[in-house]
Amino acid sequence: MLGVEIDTVTLEGAATRAAELIALGGSHQVVTLNPEYLFRARKEKDLLEIVRQAALVTADGIGIVWAARVNGTGIPGRVTGIDLMLAICHRAAQAGWRVFFLGGRPGVAEDAAARLKSEIPGLQVAGTFHGYFSTAEEPEVIGRIRVTQPEVLFVGIGAPKQERWIHKNLRVLGVPLAMGVGGSFDVLSGRVKRAPVWMRRLGLEWLARLIREPRRWRRMLVLPRFALLVLRTRLGFGKTCLITSRTRGPGGGKEDE
């Protein structure tokens, strides 16, 4: 139906892959995929192309993991944006990479960066900028990122806006690795409390967010529609499979699908 490929990686494997991409040179986009994005990509084909061209695609939502298993392909589990971000920050501190935080309301990215610097010794923050910049301010944002020359750019302006923004500007930014992190800055700054560990382990983080933000109920309606789409595809009503998994060899190429 969409032919989207998900990398069959654990959190540690995704962080290792990110390090390989930075060492490889060039500019690379990471996408942490959830059902809302994938369902929307059925009609907004540019979103589908962004995922297809991304250097690393992880299963962010439990719905993606479930869909892959229904389709008969294996994904070890969720690799969320915030968890991968933290894992990359730990590697950045060890490797000497500089990171840039773009997104959130004014002051949020700064607070998130300050907290991570206090919790991860050696983490170097190249810079921060809020996510409420206008089109007129965009050249200033891009210019600041280019001047500071970070190895990693985290963009938290909401999906799929952040994925589109990264894809459009990736080459001009000159950043080795860029990924969207949604509302991670709000959590890391202490403004929003993340779901308890037990809910995350059970794949119920979406429920915690719904309880905390009831106004999200309309967006959550995508989940049963996505599940129905997956089942219809599995039963043969779709033209092609919804999701395939991919495993990369040591050099980053595909070993099998």
Secondary structure, DSSP 4 states (H G I P E B T S, - for coil): ---EEEE---HHHHHHHHHHHHHH-S-EEEEEE-HHHHHHTTT-HHHHHHHHH-SEEEE-SHHHHHHHHHTT----S---HHHHHHHHHHHHHHHT-EEEEEESSTTHHHHHHHHHHHHSTT-EEEEEE-S---TTTHHHHHHHHHHH--SEEEEES-TTHHHHHHHHHHHHHT-SEEEE-TTHHHHHTTSSPPPPHHHHHTT-HHHHHHHH-GGGHHHHTHHHHHHHHHHHHHTT-SSS-SEEEEEE-TTS-EEE-
